[in-house]
Amino acid sequence: MNLNCEIHVVFGPQKRRGASLNQKEGQLVCYCRKVNRGRIIQAIADGASTLKQIQKATGAGTGKRCKELNPKGMCCIPDIAAILEAETGMKEKTRSCCPHCGVKE
């Protein structure tokens, strides 16, 4: 028996851990300004703790073509608020839509 041999273990193709998380972070949230989930999460990690701070840091939720560009046909502000709540546990009171797209509460 040769005790100095090397053992190589080869596994089949594996999905990277966190790959679905990375894909989720790449999803566009604000279609007007092309801001993805990851940029919003990074803004929160960098200290943004309100919708206005996220808007200032990323430009998300400040466009004027919400209904036209967003596949949901609505403003992204509720989605930004949901990310803020998921990341921080804080719920911010927001309007159902931005003033730009003309949808009332």
N, C-alpha and C positions, 0 to 999 in steps of 0.2 A: 504494500500500500504506500503510495506517495503522498506524504502529508504536506508537501509544499505546492500542491496544485491550486490554481485559482478557480473559484466558483463564480460563474456569471449567471445571474438570474435575469431572464428576459420576460417582461410582461407584454401582453397584447396591447393594442391601442387603448389609451385611457383618455377620458375627458379630463381636462385640467380642472382641478378644484377651483371653484370660483369663476369658471368660464361663463356660466349663466349670469353670474353677478356682473361680470365685465360687459356682457352683451346688454344687460339691463341698464348699466350706467351709460352705455353708448346711445340709448334710445333718446330721440329728440323729445323734448318737453315743450320748448318754445319754437314753433315753426317759423315765426316772423324773424327772429334773431338767430335761429339755428343753434340754440343752446340745449345741450344734452343733460341728462340726469346727473352724469358724473361732474359736470361743471357746477351744477347747483349744490351737489353734495360737497364738493371742494370748497365752495364759497362758505358753506355752513361750517366746515372744518376750520376754515380760516377766520371764523368769528362772526359771520353773518347770522343773526338770530331773529330777524324779522323779514317780512316780505319785502319791505322797502330796501333793506340792506342787501338782500339777494338781487333785487332788481338793479341796484346801483353797481354791485360787483359783477353781474353777468349780462345785464341788459334784458334778461328774460322777463316776459310779461309787460314789455314796453312797446311792442310793435302795434301796428294799426291794421293788420290784415288777418286777424285771428280766424274769423269765420271762413275766409277764403283758403288759407294755407293749412290750418290744422285739420287732419282727417276727422276729428270729432266734431268739427264745425262750431267750435266754441273757443273761448279764451283759455289760456294755459294757467291762469292764476290759481284756480282750484287745485290743479296738479302740483304746482309749486308749493302751495300751502300744505298739501298732503305729504310731500317729501320733507318739508320742514318739520311737520309733526312726527313723521316716522323717524327722522334723524335725531330730534331733540326731545320729543315727548311733549313739546309745547304746542298748543293749538292756538293759532292766530285767527281772530275774527276777520273774515274777508268777505268781500262782495262776491257774488256768483260769477261776475265777469268784469272785464276791464271797461273803462269808459270809451275805449276806441272802437269796439266792435258793435256798439249799439244795443246789446242785449241787456235788458233790465232784470233786476232781481225778481 
